[in-house]
């Protein structure tokens, strides 16, 4: 089963600030997330993990 995360959960787990999280979305590093309800967004854990893995490998190069 796919686990969905809130922005706050991602920020806490990855130890990044809210502005940094949304900056990564604006830059296209992280996905926009999926709509939940009228205003909410959630992110699939597997998608977020792949995005951060790609970011870390790009930074290491």
PyMOL commands that set and color helices and strands:
alter all, ss='L'
color gray80, all
select helices_A, chain A and resi 7-14+18-26+45-60
alter helices_A, ss='H'
color red, helices_A
select strands_A, chain A and resi 4-5+34-36+40-44
alter strands_A, ss='S'
color yellow, strands_A
deselect
rebuild
show_as cartoon
